[in-house]
Amino acid sequence: MTRRFRSSAIYDGTLRTTTHAFLQALGQDDDEIRRPHIGVFHTGGEMSPCNMNLRDQAQHAKTGIYAHGGMPHECPVV
């Protein structure tokens, strides 16, 4: 039995074919689309010295998520 992740709701089934196509357009193959999708939110940016390293930390988090079977999605926030 294949484990169904909660994030599969964004791409599973005929009603989500447009989302599936969107993820493919982002460069994801079918194996990557079937991985659990995990958001990586951060407040990194060049406007504040305190936050400049947060984007680098988010990149490390994304690398770890992908290495352990997840599909990370980065989203900078204010």
Secondary structure, DSSP 4 states (H G I P E B T S, - for coil): -PPPPGGGGGT-SGGGHHHHHHHHHTT--HHHHHSPEEEEEE---SS-GGGTTHHHHHHHHHHHHHHTT-EEEEEE--
